[in-house]
Amino acid sequence: MKKTAQLTLSAMFVALAIVTPMLLHGIPNAGTLFLPMNFVVLLGAFFLEPAFALMVGALSPVVNMLITGMPPAFPVLPFMVAELAVYGLSASVLYRKLKLDRTISLVLAMVLGRLAAASAVWALVNWFGAKLPAPWAFFAATFTGSLPGIAIQLAAIPSIVAVIQRRR
């Protein structure tokens, strides 16, 4: 796919990553439960080259924070940028370059993104004095506190990718 098409798709996925959380705004804790921004970034990674998927993951929380004020700039934004950037990069590399199965690529990307977030939490706590849980506790909580979103991602993303690819 040409760079212009990749850039256009990237802009669309960034926009979706901003609009999707807004649609769920009325539901208490919807961001934590359903992970709408994560969903969009992970989905986009299956259609974007790694550099563009990385860009979508890194830019989505920043642009969202500038427009809506969410996520908070400190301490949440830095670990979200790390997490979503790694989601985008790893899902794209695993699926598009290494040709792994959709579900395997998705699961590995979800783990790698959460490890990146936990690493960012470690840096924020140790270098900037952020009041956050210990990285291991944070890592565990990103799974246990987000089970509905994880289940939705695992059920929907591989299916959506398969349907779109069949129609191409």
Buried (B, 14 or more C-beta within 10 A) or exposed (E): EEEEEBEEBBBBBBEBBBEBBEEBEEEEEBBEBBBBBBBBBBBBBBBBBBBBBBBBBBBBBBBBBEEEEBBEEEBBBBBBBBBBBBBBBBBBBBBBEEEBEBBEBBBBBBBBBBBBBBBBBBBBBEEEEBEBEEBEEBBBBBEEBBEEBBEBBBEEBBEBBEEEEEEE
